């Protein structure tokens, strides 16, 4: 039961990451690409980290996965915002 739940979380996380990567390969506008990075870096990585915690438990690997998910959840929106802001500033300078 536990392994099945871990596999489902891992599959969900990988699906989100792969869909985001395919979308980034298709889109050409940098602002659109920024929007596709956020789900991969929050939902995708969060689901993969949750799969590690479910599979390994709260040992060193599980705690490392929790720490990684927390750091990414805290910093990913900030990095995406800073990237989008720099794109907007550069576009204004080019006009």
PDB file of N, CA, C and O in Angstrom:
ATOM      1  N   UNK A   1       0.825  -1.199   0.000  1.00  0.00           N
ATOM      2  CA  UNK A   1       0.000   0.000   0.000  1.00  0.00           C
ATOM      3  C   UNK A   1       0.868   1.262   0.000  1.00  0.00           C
ATOM      4  O   UNK A   1       0.622   2.190  -0.771  1.00  0.00           O
ATOM      5  N   UNK A   2       1.881   1.291   0.868  1.00  0.00           N
ATOM      6  CA  UNK A   2       2.760   2.446   0.950  1.00  0.00           C
ATOM      7  C   UNK A   2       3.558   2.648  -0.334  1.00  0.00           C
ATOM      8  O   UNK A   2       3.721   3.772  -0.808  1.00  0.00           O
ATOM      9  N   UNK A   3       4.050   1.550  -0.884  1.00  0.00           N
ATOM     10  CA  UNK A   3       4.825   1.653  -2.121  1.00  0.00           C
ATOM     11  C   UNK A   3       3.950   2.125  -3.288  1.00  0.00           C
ATOM     12  O   UNK A   3       4.399   2.892  -4.140  1.00  0.00           O
ATOM     13  N   UNK A   4       2.720   1.664  -3.315  1.00  0.00           N
ATOM     14  CA  UNK A   4       1.808   2.098  -4.377  1.00  0.00           C
ATOM     15  C   UNK A   4       1.519   3.587  -4.301  1.00  0.00           C
ATOM     16  O   UNK A   4       1.464   4.268  -5.325  1.00  0.00           O
ATOM     17  N   UNK A   5       1.336   4.092  -3.091  1.00  0.00           N
ATOM     18  CA  UNK A   5       1.100   5.523  -2.911  1.00  0.00           C
ATOM     19  C   UNK A   5       2.339   6.333  -3.295  1.00  0.00           C
ATOM     20  O   UNK A   5       2.227   7.401  -3.897  1.00  0.00           O
ATOM     21  N   UNK A   6       3.510   5.824  -2.945  1.00  0.00           N
ATOM     22  CA  UNK A   6       4.762   6.497  -3.313  1.00  0.00           C
ATOM     23  C   UNK A   6       4.938   6.519  -4.833  1.00  0.00           C
ATOM     24  O   UNK A   6       5.372   7.526  -5.392  1.00  0.00           O
ATOM     25  N   UNK A   7       4.607   5.433  -5.491  1.00  0.00           N
ATOM     26  CA  UNK A   7       4.716   5.379  -6.953  1.00  0.00           C
ATOM     27  C   UNK A   7       3.727   6.344  -7.598  1.00  0.00           C
ATOM     28  O   UNK A   7       4.053   6.994  -8.591  1.00  0.00           O
ATOM     29  N   UNK A   8       2.520   6.442  -7.040  1.00  0.00           N
ATOM     30  CA  UNK A   8       1.528   7.371  -7.584  1.00  0.00           C
ATOM     31  C   UNK A   8       1.999   8.824  -7.426  1.00  0.00           C
ATOM     32  O   UNK A   8       1.851   9.624  -8.349  1.00  0.00           O
ATOM     33  N   UNK A   9       2.557   9.159  -6.278  1.00  0.00           N
ATOM     34  CA  UNK A   9       3.085  10.513  -6.075  1.00  0.00           C
ATOM     35  C   UNK A   9       4.251  10.800  -7.015  1.00  0.00           C
ATOM     36  O   UNK A   9       4.348  11.886  -7.586  1.00  0.00           O
ATOM     37  N   UNK A  10       5.127   9.822  -7.170  1.00  0.00           N
ATOM     38  CA  UNK A  10       6.269   9.981  -8.070  1.00  0.00           C
ATOM     39  C   UNK A  10       5.796  10.170  -9.514  1.00  0.00           C
ATOM     40  O   UNK A  10       6.318  11.021 -10.234  1.00  0.00           O
ATOM     41  N   UNK A  11       4.813   9.381  -9.931  1.00  0.00           N
ATOM     42  CA  UNK A  11       4.280   9.504 -11.296  1.00  0.00           C
ATOM     43  C   UNK A  11       3.620  10.866 -11.502  1.00  0.00           C
ATOM     44  O   UNK A  11       3.775  11.475 -12.560  1.00  0.00           O
ATOM     45  N   UNK A  12       2.885  11.346 -10.498  1.00  0.00           N
ATOM     46  CA  UNK A  12       2.251  12.656 -10.591  1.00  0.00           C
ATOM     47  C   UNK A  12       3.301  13.760 -10.709  1.00  0.00           C
ATOM     48  O   UNK A  12       3.181  14.654 -11.546  1.00  0.00           O
ATOM     49  N   UNK A  13       4.322  13.691  -9.871  1.00  0.00           N
ATOM     50  CA  UNK A  13       5.380  14.696  -9.923  1.00  0.00           C
ATOM     51  C   UNK A  13       6.110  14.691 -11.251  1.00  0.00           C
ATOM     52  O   UNK A  13       6.374  15.746 -11.827  1.00  0.00           O
ATOM     53  N   UNK A  14       6.432  13.509 -11.732  1.00  0.00           N
ATOM     54  CA  UNK A  14       7.125  13.424 -13.019  1.00  0.00           C
ATOM     55  C   UNK A  14       6.243  13.887 -14.170  1.00  0.00           C
ATOM     56  O   UNK A  14       6.737  14.494 -15.120  1.00  0.00           O
ATOM     57  N   UNK A  15       4.955  13.610 -14.099  1.00  0.00           N
ATOM     58  CA  UNK A  15       4.030  14.077 -15.132  1.00  0.00           C
ATOM     59  C   UNK A  15       3.999  15.602 -15.183  1.00  0.00           C
ATOM     60  O   UNK A  15       4.044  16.189 -16.264  1.00  0.00           O
ATOM     61  N   UNK A  16       3.922  16.235 -14.031  1.00  0.00           N
ATOM     62  CA  UNK A  16       3.911  17.702 -13.990  1.00  0.00           C
ATOM     63  C   UNK A  16       5.209  18.263 -14.562  1.00  0.00           C
ATOM     64  O   UNK A  16       5.185  19.227 -15.326  1.00  0.00           O
ATOM     65  N   UNK A  17       6.335  17.667 -14.197  1.00  0.00           N
ATOM     66  CA  UNK A  17       7.632  18.136 -14.677  1.00  0.00           C
ATOM     67  C   UNK A  17       7.764  17.948 -16.185  1.00  0.00           C
ATOM     68  O   UNK A  17       8.235  18.847 -16.882  1.00  0.00           O
ATOM     69  N   UNK A  18       7.356  16.792 -16.692  1.00  0.00           N
ATOM     70  CA  UNK A  18       7.465  16.524 -18.133  1.00  0.00           C
ATOM     71  C   UNK A  18       6.550  17.448 -18.933  1.00  0.00           C
ATOM     72  O   UNK A  18       6.958  17.960 -19.975  1.00  0.00           O
ATOM     73  N   UNK A  19       5.324  17.672 -18.467  1.00  0.00           N
ATOM     74  CA  UNK A  19       4.405  18.565 -19.175  1.00  0.00           C
ATOM     75  C   UNK A  19       4.965  19.988 -19.191  1.00  0.00           C
ATOM     76  O   UNK A  19       4.856  20.688 -20.198  1.00  0.00           O
ATOM     77  N   UNK A  20       5.560  20.414 -18.082  1.00  0.00           N
ATOM     78  CA  UNK A  20       6.167  21.740 -18.047  1.00  0.00           C
ATOM     79  C   UNK A  20       7.347  21.839 -19.012  1.00  0.00           C
ATOM     80  O   UNK A  20       7.521  22.858 -19.680  1.00  0.00           O
ATOM     81  N   UNK A  21       8.145  20.798 -19.083  1.00  0.00           N
ATOM     82  CA  UNK A  21       9.287  20.800 -20.014  1.00  0.00           C
ATOM     83  C   UNK A  21       8.828  20.831 -21.458  1.00  0.00           C
ATOM     84  O   UNK A  21       9.402  21.551 -22.274  1.00  0.00           O
ATOM     85  N   UNK A  22       7.812  20.068 -21.783  1.00  0.00           N
ATOM     86  CA  UNK A  22       7.284  20.072 -23.152  1.00  0.00           C
ATOM     87  C   UNK A  22       6.714  21.448 -23.483  1.00  0.00           C
ATOM     88  O   UNK A  22       6.926  21.960 -24.582  1.00  0.00           O
ATOM     89  N   UNK A  23       6.003  22.038 -22.552  1.00  0.00           N
ATOM     90  CA  UNK A  23       5.469  23.375 -22.770  1.00  0.00           C
ATOM     91  C   UNK A  23       6.563  24.404 -22.978  1.00  0.00           C
ATOM     92  O   UNK A  23       6.422  25.300 -23.811  1.00  0.00           O
ATOM     93  N   UNK A  24       7.645  24.287 -22.237  1.00  0.00           N
ATOM     94  CA  UNK A  24       8.758  25.221 -22.414  1.00  0.00           C
ATOM     95  C   UNK A  24       9.426  25.041 -23.768  1.00  0.00           C
ATOM     96  O   UNK A  24       9.920  26.006 -24.351  1.00  0.00           O
ATOM     97  N   UNK A  25       9.444  23.822 -24.267  1.00  0.00           N
ATOM     98  CA  UNK A  25      10.042  23.576 -25.579  1.00  0.00           C
ATOM     99  C   UNK A  25       9.166  24.140 -26.695  1.00  0.00           C
ATOM    100  O   UNK A  25       9.673  24.529 -27.747  1.00  0.00           O
ATOM    101  N   UNK A  26       7.863  24.185 -26.469  1.00  0.00           N
ATOM    102  CA  UNK A  26       6.932  24.646 -27.500  1.00  0.00           C
ATOM    103  C   UNK A  26       6.800  26.174 -27.509  1.00  0.00           C
ATOM    104  O   UNK A  26       6.757  26.787 -28.576  1.00  0.00           O
ATOM    105  N   UNK A  27       6.737  26.778 -26.338  1.00  0.00           N
ATOM    106  CA  UNK A  27       6.519  28.221 -26.254  1.00  0.00           C
ATOM    107  C   UNK A  27       7.801  28.991 -26.539  1.00  0.00           C
ATOM    108  O   UNK A  27       8.904  28.527 -26.249  1.00  0.00           O
ATOM    109  N   UNK A  28       7.633  30.167 -27.106  1.00  0.00           N
ATOM    110  CA  UNK A  28       8.798  30.981 -27.445  1.00  0.00           C
ATOM    111  C   UNK A  28       8.909  32.241 -26.594  1.00  0.00           C
ATOM    112  O   UNK A  28      10.005  32.776 -26.435  1.00  0.00           O
ATOM    113  N   UNK A  29       7.799  32.723 -26.044  1.00  0.00           N
ATOM    114  CA  UNK A  29       7.820  33.944 -25.245  1.00  0.00           C
ATOM    115  C   UNK A  29       8.386  33.653 -23.849  1.00  0.00           C
ATOM    116  O   UNK A  29       7.917  32.732 -23.180  1.00  0.00           O
ATOM    117  N   UNK A  30       9.371  34.411 -23.408  1.00  0.00           N
ATOM    118  CA  UNK A  30       9.965  34.151 -22.082  1.00  0.00           C
ATOM    119  C   UNK A  30       8.969  34.266 -20.935  1.00  0.00           C
ATOM    120  O   UNK A  30       9.080  33.518 -19.963  1.00  0.00           O
ATOM    121  N   UNK A  31       7.994  35.180 -21.010  1.00  0.00           N
ATOM    122  CA  UNK A  31       7.000  35.293 -19.934  1.00  0.00           C
ATOM    123  C   UNK A  31       6.143  34.035 -19.831  1.00  0.00           C
ATOM    124  O   UNK A  31       5.813  33.592 -18.731  1.00  0.00           O
ATOM    125  N   UNK A  32       5.783  33.463 -20.976  1.00  0.00           N
ATOM    126  CA  UNK A  32       5.028  32.217 -20.960  1.00  0.00           C
ATOM    127  C   UNK A  32       5.859  31.087 -20.361  1.00  0.00           C
ATOM    128  O   UNK A  32       5.334  30.242 -19.636  1.00  0.00           O
ATOM    129  N   UNK A  33       7.132  31.074 -20.658  1.00  0.00           N
ATOM    130  CA  UNK A  33       8.017  30.044 -20.111  1.00  0.00           C
ATOM    131  C   UNK A  33       8.148  30.146 -18.600  1.00  0.00           C
ATOM    132  O   UNK A  33       8.231  29.130 -17.909  1.00  0.00           O
ATOM    133  N   UNK A  34       8.167  31.376 -18.084  1.00  0.00           N
ATOM    134  CA  UNK A  34       8.249  31.562 -16.628  1.00  0.00           C
ATOM    135  C   UNK A  34       7.037  30.940 -15.949  1.00  0.00           C
ATOM    136  O   UNK A  34       7.153  30.342 -14.879  1.00  0.00           O
ATOM    137  N   UNK A  35       5.878  31.085 -16.576  1.00  0.00           N
ATOM    138  CA  UNK A  35       4.665  30.507 -15.997  1.00  0.00           C
ATOM    139  C   UNK A  35       4.709  28.983 -15.972  1.00  0.00           C
ATOM    140  O   UNK A  35       4.067  28.362 -15.125  1.00  0.00           O
ATOM    141  N   UNK A  36       5.444  28.385 -16.875  1.00  0.00           N
ATOM    142  CA  UNK A  36       5.531  26.925 -16.901  1.00  0.00           C
ATOM    143  C   UNK A  36       6.593  26.373 -15.950  1.00  0.00           C
ATOM    144  O   UNK A  36       6.558  25.191 -15.610  1.00  0.00           O
ATOM    145  N   UNK A  37       7.518  27.197 -15.527  1.00  0.00           N
ATOM    146  CA  UNK A  37       8.550  26.731 -14.596  1.00  0.00           C
ATOM    147  C   UNK A  37       7.976  26.553 -13.194  1.00  0.00           C
ATOM    148  O   UNK A  37       8.365  25.635 -12.472  1.00  0.00           O
ATOM    149  N   UNK A  38       7.064  27.419 -12.813  1.00  0.00           N
ATOM    150  CA  UNK A  38       6.550  27.413 -11.442  1.00  0.00           C
ATOM    151  C   UNK A  38       5.862  26.100 -11.055  1.00  0.00           C
ATOM    152  O   UNK A  38       6.164  25.574  -9.984  1.00  0.00           O
ATOM    153  N   UNK A  39       4.957  25.544 -11.863  1.00  0.00           N
ATOM    154  CA  UNK A  39       4.357  24.262 -11.451  1.00  0.00           C
ATOM    155  C   UNK A  39       5.385  23.139 -11.331  1.00  0.00           C
ATOM    156  O   UNK A  39       5.286  22.297 -10.439  1.00  0.00           O
ATOM    157  N   UNK A  40       6.358  23.126 -12.218  1.00  0.00           N
ATOM    158  CA  UNK A  40       7.373  22.069 -12.151  1.00  0.00           C
ATOM    159  C   UNK A  40       8.210  22.194 -10.891  1.00  0.00           C
ATOM    160  O   UNK A  40       8.561  21.194 -10.267  1.00  0.00           O
ATOM    161  N   UNK A  41       8.528  23.429 -10.520  1.00  0.00           N
ATOM    162  CA  UNK A  41       9.412  23.611  -9.368  1.00  0.00           C
ATOM    163  C   UNK A  41       8.682  23.543  -8.028  1.00  0.00           C
ATOM    164  O   UNK A  41       9.320  23.353  -6.993  1.00  0.00           O
ATOM    165  N   UNK A  42       7.374  23.692  -8.029  1.00  0.00           N
ATOM    166  CA  UNK A  42       6.639  23.588  -6.769  1.00  0.00           C
ATOM    167  C   UNK A  42       5.849  22.281  -6.684  1.00  0.00           C
ATOM    168  O   UNK A  42       6.093  21.465  -5.795  1.00  0.00           O
ATOM    169  N   UNK A  43       4.916  22.084  -7.594  1.00  0.00           N
ATOM    170  CA  UNK A  43       4.071  20.883  -7.539  1.00  0.00           C
ATOM    171  C   UNK A  43       4.841  19.618  -7.910  1.00  0.00           C
ATOM    172  O   UNK A  43       4.727  18.591  -7.241  1.00  0.00           O
ATOM    173  N   UNK A  44       5.616  19.703  -8.973  1.00  0.00           N
ATOM    174  CA  UNK A  44       6.355  18.520  -9.415  1.00  0.00           C
ATOM    175  C   UNK A  44       7.381  18.056  -8.401  1.00  0.00           C
ATOM    176  O   UNK A  44       7.409  16.887  -8.016  1.00  0.00           O
ATOM    177  N   UNK A  45       8.224  18.981  -7.972  1.00  0.00           N
ATOM    178  CA  UNK A  45       9.259  18.623  -6.990  1.00  0.00           C
ATOM    179  C   UNK A  45       8.626  18.282  -5.650  1.00  0.00           C
ATOM    180  O   UNK A  45       9.109  17.395  -4.946  1.00  0.00           O
ATOM    181  N   UNK A  46       7.553  18.975  -5.290  1.00  0.00           N
ATOM    182  CA  UNK A  46       6.857  18.664  -4.033  1.00  0.00           C
ATOM    183  C   UNK A  46       6.297  17.255  -4.023  1.00  0.00           C
ATOM    184  O   UNK A  46       6.379  16.562  -3.008  1.00  0.00           O
ATOM    185  N   UNK A  47       5.730  16.824  -5.136  1.00  0.00           N
ATOM    186  CA  UNK A  47       5.189  15.461  -5.210  1.00  0.00           C
ATOM    187  C   UNK A  47       6.301  14.421  -5.181  1.00  0.00           C
ATOM    188  O   UNK A  47       6.145  13.368  -4.564  1.00  0.00           O
ATOM    189  N   UNK A  48       7.419  14.702  -5.840  1.00  0.00           N
ATOM    190  CA  UNK A  48       8.549  13.764  -5.811  1.00  0.00           C
ATOM    191  C   UNK A  48       9.118  13.676  -4.392  1.00  0.00           C
ATOM    192  O   UNK A  48       9.443  12.586  -3.921  1.00  0.00           O
ATOM    193  N   UNK A  49       9.238  14.809  -3.716  1.00  0.00           N
ATOM    194  CA  UNK A  49       9.730  14.793  -2.334  1.00  0.00           C
ATOM    195  C   UNK A  49       8.753  14.060  -1.412  1.00  0.00           C
ATOM    196  O   UNK A  49       9.173  13.343  -0.504  1.00  0.00           O
ATOM    197  N   UNK A  50       7.458  14.240  -1.645  1.00  0.00           N
ATOM    198  CA  UNK A  50       6.464  13.522  -0.848  1.00  0.00           C
ATOM    199  C   UNK A  50       6.564  12.016  -1.090  1.00  0.00           C
ATOM    200  O   UNK A  50       6.371  11.227  -0.164  1.00  0.00           O
ATOM    201  N   UNK A  51       6.861  11.613  -2.320  1.00  0.00           N
ATOM    202  CA  UNK A  51       7.047  10.189  -2.622  1.00  0.00           C
ATOM    203  C   UNK A  51       8.239   9.621  -1.868  1.00  0.00           C
ATOM    204  O   UNK A  51       8.193   8.491  -1.382  1.00  0.00           O
ATOM    205  N   UNK A  52       9.312  10.412  -1.772  1.00  0.00           N
ATOM    206  CA  UNK A  52      10.485   9.960  -1.020  1.00  0.00           C
ATOM    207  C   UNK A  52      10.131   9.804   0.454  1.00  0.00           C
ATOM    208  O   UNK A  52      10.536   8.828   1.086  1.00  0.00           O
ATOM    209  N   UNK A  53       9.387  10.742   1.004  1.00  0.00           N
ATOM    210  CA  UNK A  53       9.005  10.658   2.423  1.00  0.00           C
ATOM    211  C   UNK A  53       8.107   9.457   2.673  1.00  0.00           C
ATOM    212  O   UNK A  53       8.271   8.756   3.672  1.00  0.00           O
ATOM    213  N   UNK A  54       7.155   9.211   1.770  1.00  0.00           N
ATOM    214  CA  UNK A  54       6.265   8.060   1.940  1.00  0.00           C
ATOM    215  C   UNK A  54       7.052   6.763   1.848  1.00  0.00           C
ATOM    216  O   UNK A  54       6.807   5.835   2.619  1.00  0.00           O
ATOM    217  N   UNK A  55       7.982   6.689   0.924  1.00  0.00           N
ATOM    218  CA  UNK A  55       8.743   5.453   0.726  1.00  0.00           C
ATOM    219  C   UNK A  55       9.792   5.236   1.813  1.00  0.00           C
ATOM    220  O   UNK A  55       9.927   4.126   2.327  1.00  0.00           O
ATOM    221  N   UNK A  56      10.533   6.278   2.168  1.00  0.00           N
ATOM    222  CA  UNK A  56      11.653   6.138   3.102  1.00  0.00           C
ATOM    223  C   UNK A  56      11.269   6.388   4.548  1.00  0.00           C
ATOM    224  O   UNK A  56      11.957   5.908   5.449  1.00  0.00           O
ATOM    225  N   UNK A  57      10.204   7.115   4.800  1.00  0.00           N
ATOM    226  CA  UNK A  57       9.846   7.472   6.160  1.00  0.00           C
ATOM    227  C   UNK A  57      10.602   8.721   6.598  1.00  0.00           C
ATOM    228  O   UNK A  57      11.127   9.463   5.768  1.00  0.00           O
ATOM    229  N   UNK A  58      10.653   8.943   7.899  1.00  0.00           N
ATOM    230  CA  UNK A  58      11.285  10.147   8.419  1.00  0.00           C
ATOM    231  C   UNK A  58      12.730   9.903   8.846  1.00  0.00           C
ATOM    232  O   UNK A  58      13.149  10.349   9.914  1.00  0.00           O
ATOM    233  N   UNK A  59      13.474   9.208   8.026  1.00  0.00           N
ATOM    234  CA  UNK A  59      14.902   9.040   8.299  1.00  0.00           C
ATOM    235  C   UNK A  59      15.652  10.182   7.618  1.00  0.00           C
ATOM    236  O   UNK A  59      15.036  11.192   7.281  1.00  0.00           O
ATOM    237  N   UNK A  60      16.928  10.058   7.411  1.00  0.00           N
ATOM    238  CA  UNK A  60      17.729  11.135   6.827  1.00  0.00           C
ATOM    239  C   UNK A  60      17.253  11.494   5.426  1.00  0.00           C
ATOM    240  O   UNK A  60      17.199  12.676   5.084  1.00  0.00           O
ATOM    241  N   UNK A  61      16.909  10.510   4.613  1.00  0.00           N
ATOM    242  CA  UNK A  61      16.433  10.793   3.251  1.00  0.00           C
ATOM    243  C   UNK A  61      15.103  11.525   3.271  1.00  0.00           C
ATOM    244  O   UNK A  61      14.906  12.485   2.526  1.00  0.00           O
ATOM    245  N   UNK A  62      14.208  11.083   4.107  1.00  0.00           N
ATOM    246  CA  UNK A  62      12.898  11.729   4.200  1.00  0.00           C
ATOM    247  C   UNK A  62      12.984  13.153   4.710  1.00  0.00           C
ATOM    248  O   UNK A  62      12.316  14.045   4.187  1.00  0.00           O
ATOM    249  N   UNK A  63      13.808  13.372   5.734  1.00  0.00           N
ATOM    250  CA  UNK A  63      13.969  14.725   6.251  1.00  0.00           C
ATOM    251  C   UNK A  63      14.653  15.639   5.238  1.00  0.00           C
ATOM    252  O   UNK A  63      14.327  16.823   5.152  1.00  0.00           O
ATOM    253  N   UNK A  64      15.589  15.102   4.480  1.00  0.00           N
ATOM    254  CA  UNK A  64      16.228  15.889   3.420  1.00  0.00           C
ATOM    255  C   UNK A  64      15.213  16.269   2.351  1.00  0.00           C
ATOM    256  O   UNK A  64      15.240  17.388   1.838  1.00  0.00           O
ATOM    257  N   UNK A  65      14.322  15.349   2.013  1.00  0.00           N
ATOM    258  CA  UNK A  65      13.284  15.642   1.023  1.00  0.00           C
ATOM    259  C   UNK A  65      12.327  16.708   1.533  1.00  0.00           C
ATOM    260  O   UNK A  65      11.905  17.577   0.769  1.00  0.00           O
ATOM    261  N   UNK A  66      11.979  16.653   2.815  1.00  0.00           N
ATOM    262  CA  UNK A  66      11.105  17.674   3.402  1.00  0.00           C
ATOM    263  C   UNK A  66      11.789  19.032   3.373  1.00  0.00           C
ATOM    264  O   UNK A  66      11.165  20.037   3.034  1.00  0.00           O
ATOM    265  N   UNK A  67      13.062  19.065   3.724  1.00  0.00           N
ATOM    266  CA  UNK A  67      13.811  20.319   3.708  1.00  0.00           C
ATOM    267  C   UNK A  67      13.902  20.882   2.287  1.00  0.00           C
ATOM    268  O   UNK A  67      13.721  22.080   2.075  1.00  0.00           O
ATOM    269  N   UNK A  68      14.181  20.018   1.331  1.00  0.00           N
ATOM    270  CA  UNK A  68      14.255  20.450  -0.069  1.00  0.00           C
ATOM    271  C   UNK A  68      12.923  21.017  -0.537  1.00  0.00           C
ATOM    272  O   UNK A  68      12.891  22.068  -1.175  1.00  0.00           O
ATOM    273  N   UNK A  69      11.826  20.338  -0.229  1.00  0.00           N
ATOM    274  CA  UNK A  69      10.508  20.817  -0.641  1.00  0.00           C
ATOM    275  C   UNK A  69      10.185  22.155   0.013  1.00  0.00           C
ATOM    276  O   UNK A  69       9.600  23.030  -0.625  1.00  0.00           O
ATOM    277  N   UNK A  70      10.559  22.324   1.276  1.00  0.00           N
ATOM    278  CA  UNK A  70      10.304  23.587   1.971  1.00  0.00           C
ATOM    279  C   UNK A  70      11.112  24.729   1.370  1.00  0.00           C
ATOM    280  O   UNK A  70      10.589  25.826   1.174  1.00  0.00           O
ATOM    281  N   UNK A  71      12.369  24.477   1.080  1.00  0.00           N
ATOM    282  CA  UNK A  71      13.216  25.520   0.486  1.00  0.00           C
ATOM    283  C   UNK A  71      12.695  25.903  -0.898  1.00  0.00           C
ATOM    284  O   UNK A  71      12.622  27.086  -1.229  1.00  0.00           O
ATOM    285  N   UNK A  72      12.334  24.914  -1.700  1.00  0.00           N
ATOM    286  CA  UNK A  72      11.818  25.218  -3.040  1.00  0.00           C
ATOM    287  C   UNK A  72      10.464  25.915  -2.986  1.00  0.00           C
ATOM    288  O   UNK A  72      10.193  26.804  -3.794  1.00  0.00           O
ATOM    289  N   UNK A  73       9.617  25.523  -2.046  1.00  0.00           N
ATOM    290  CA  UNK A  73       8.315  26.179  -1.918  1.00  0.00           C
ATOM    291  C   UNK A  73       8.477  27.634  -1.500  1.00  0.00           C
ATOM    292  O   UNK A  73       7.675  28.485  -1.884  1.00  0.00           O
ATOM    293  N   UNK A  74       9.508  27.920  -0.717  1.00  0.00           N
ATOM    294  CA  UNK A  74       9.732  29.291  -0.265  1.00  0.00           C
ATOM    295  C   UNK A  74      10.426  30.149  -1.316  1.00  0.00           C
ATOM    296  O   UNK A  74      10.128  31.337  -1.436  1.00  0.00           O
ATOM    297  N   UNK A  75      11.341  29.570  -2.073  1.00  0.00           N
ATOM    298  CA  UNK A  75      12.157  30.381  -2.979  1.00  0.00           C
ATOM    299  C   UNK A  75      11.681  30.388  -4.426  1.00  0.00           C
ATOM    300  O   UNK A  75      11.943  31.355  -5.141  1.00  0.00           O
ATOM    301  N   UNK A  76      11.004  29.367  -4.874  1.00  0.00           N
ATOM    302  CA  UNK A  76      10.601  29.284  -6.276  1.00  0.00           C
ATOM    303  C   UNK A  76       9.709  30.436  -6.722  1.00  0.00           C
ATOM    304  O   UNK A  76       9.960  31.005  -7.784  1.00  0.00           O
ATOM    305  N   UNK A  77       8.676  30.807  -5.962  1.00  0.00           N
ATOM    306  CA  UNK A  77       7.876  31.958  -6.396  1.00  0.00           C
ATOM    307  C   UNK A  77       8.678  33.263  -6.443  1.00  0.00           C
ATOM    308  O   UNK A  77       8.444  34.109  -7.305  1.00  0.00           O
ATOM    309  N   UNK A  78       9.613  33.416  -5.522  1.00  0.00           N
ATOM    310  CA  UNK A  78      10.442  34.626  -5.515  1.00  0.00           C
ATOM    311  C   UNK A  78      11.343  34.687  -6.740  1.00  0.00           C
ATOM    312  O   UNK A  78      11.501  35.745  -7.350  1.00  0.00           O
ATOM    313  N   UNK A  79      11.926  33.561  -7.095  1.00  0.00           N
ATOM    314  CA  UNK A  79      12.797  33.513  -8.275  1.00  0.00           C
ATOM    315  C   UNK A  79      11.983  33.740  -9.544  1.00  0.00           C
ATOM    316  O   UNK A  79      12.426  34.451 -10.447  1.00  0.00           O
ATOM    317  N   UNK A  80      10.809  33.147  -9.617  1.00  0.00           N
ATOM    318  CA  UNK A  80       9.950  33.351 -10.794  1.00  0.00           C
ATOM    319  C   UNK A  80       9.538  34.813 -10.919  1.00  0.00           C
ATOM    320  O   UNK A  80       9.526  35.364 -12.020  1.00  0.00           O
ATOM    321  N   UNK A  81       9.204  35.434  -9.812  1.00  0.00           N
ATOM    322  CA  UNK A  81       8.816  36.846  -9.838  1.00  0.00           C
ATOM    323  C   UNK A  81       9.993  37.723 -10.268  1.00  0.00           C
ATOM    324  O   UNK A  81       9.826  38.625 -11.088  1.00  0.00           O
ATOM    325  N   UNK A  82      11.166  37.465  -9.725  1.00  0.00           N
ATOM    326  CA  UNK A  82      12.348  38.251 -10.096  1.00  0.00           C
ATOM    327  C   UNK A  82      12.681  38.077 -11.579  1.00  0.00           C
ATOM    328  O   UNK A  82      13.074  39.032 -12.249  1.00  0.00           O
ATOM    329  N   UNK A  83      12.522  36.862 -12.080  1.00  0.00           N
ATOM    330  CA  UNK A  83      12.783  36.618 -13.498  1.00  0.00           C
ATOM    331  C   UNK A  83      11.777  37.352 -14.374  1.00  0.00           C
ATOM    332  O   UNK A  83      12.153  37.977 -15.365  1.00  0.00           O
ATOM    333  N   UNK A  84      10.502  37.279 -14.013  1.00  0.00           N
ATOM    334  CA  UNK A  84       9.472  37.971 -14.787  1.00  0.00           C
ATOM    335  C   UNK A  84       9.680  39.475 -14.730  1.00  0.00           C
ATOM    336  O   UNK A  84       9.483  40.169 -15.727  1.00  0.00           O
ATOM    337  N   UNK A  85      10.074  39.977 -13.577  1.00  0.00           N
ATOM    338  CA  UNK A  85      10.333  41.416 -13.443  1.00  0.00           C
ATOM    339  C   UNK A  85      11.495  41.852 -14.330  1.00  0.00           C
ATOM    340  O   UNK A  85      11.431  42.899 -14.974  1.00  0.00           O
ATOM    341  N   UNK A  86      12.551  41.052 -14.361  1.00  0.00           N
ATOM    342  CA  UNK A  86      13.696  41.418 -15.201  1.00  0.00           C
ATOM    343  C   UNK A  86      13.335  41.372 -16.690  1.00  0.00           C
ATOM    344  O   UNK A  86      13.831  42.179 -17.477  1.00  0.00           O
ATOM    345  N   UNK A  87      12.476  40.430 -17.071  1.00  0.00           N
ATOM    346  CA  UNK A  87      12.016  40.380 -18.467  1.00  0.00           C
ATOM    347  C   UNK A  87      11.208  41.632 -18.795  1.00  0.00           C
ATOM    348  O   UNK A  87      11.381  42.228 -19.858  1.00  0.00           O
ATOM    349  N   UNK A  88      10.321  42.029 -17.876  1.00  0.00           N
ATOM    350  CA  UNK A  88       9.496  43.214 -18.109  1.00  0.00           C
ATOM    351  C   UNK A  88      10.347  44.473 -18.196  1.00  0.00           C
ATOM    352  O   UNK A  88      10.108  45.324 -19.053  1.00  0.00           O
ATOM    353  N   UNK A  89      11.335  44.601 -17.321  1.00  0.00           N
ATOM    354  CA  UNK A  89      12.211  45.777 -17.354  1.00  0.00           C
ATOM    355  C   UNK A  89      13.004  45.813 -18.651  1.00  0.00           C
ATOM    356  O   UNK A  89      13.152  46.872 -19.260  1.00  0.00           O
ATOM    357  N   UNK A  90      13.506  44.681 -19.071  1.00  0.00           N
ATOM    358  CA  UNK A  90      14.276  44.638 -20.317  1.00  0.00           C
ATOM    359  C   UNK A  90      13.397  44.992 -21.518  1.00  0.00           C
ATOM    360  O   UNK A  90      13.845  45.687 -22.430  1.00  0.00           O
ATOM    361  N   UNK A  91      12.147  44.516 -21.522  1.00  0.00           N
ATOM    362  CA  UNK A  91      11.235  44.852 -22.629  1.00  0.00           C
ATOM    363  C   UNK A  91      10.951  46.347 -22.669  1.00  0.00           C
ATOM    364  O   UNK A  91      10.856  46.928 -23.750  1.00  0.00           O
ATOM    365  N   UNK A  92      10.812  46.980 -21.498  1.00  0.00           N
ATOM    366  CA  UNK A  92      10.567  48.415 -21.468  1.00  0.00           C
ATOM    367  C   UNK A  92      11.781  49.183 -21.979  1.00  0.00           C
ATOM    368  O   UNK A  92      11.625  50.194 -22.663  1.00  0.00           O
ATOM    369  N   UNK A  93      12.967  48.726 -21.662  1.00  0.00           N
ATOM    370  CA  UNK A  93      14.178  49.391 -22.113  1.00  0.00           C
ATOM    371  C   UNK A  93      14.353  49.267 -23.625  1.00  0.00           C
ATOM    372  O   UNK A  93      14.906  50.167 -24.257  1.00  0.00           O
ATOM    373  N   UNK A  94      13.891  48.170 -24.205  1.00  0.00           N
ATOM    374  CA  UNK A  94      14.034  47.959 -25.642  1.00  0.00           C
ATOM    375  C   UNK A  94      13.063  48.788 -26.460  1.00  0.00           C
ATOM    376  O   UNK A  94      13.281  48.999 -27.653  1.00  0.00           O
ATOM    377  N   UNK A  95      11.993  49.262 -25.834  1.00  0.00           N
ATOM    378  CA  UNK A  95      10.975  50.011 -26.594  1.00  0.00           C
ATOM    379  C   UNK A  95      11.381  51.435 -26.816  1.00  0.00           C
ATOM    380  O   UNK A  95      10.641  52.199 -27.436  1.00  0.00           O
TER     381      UNK A  95
END
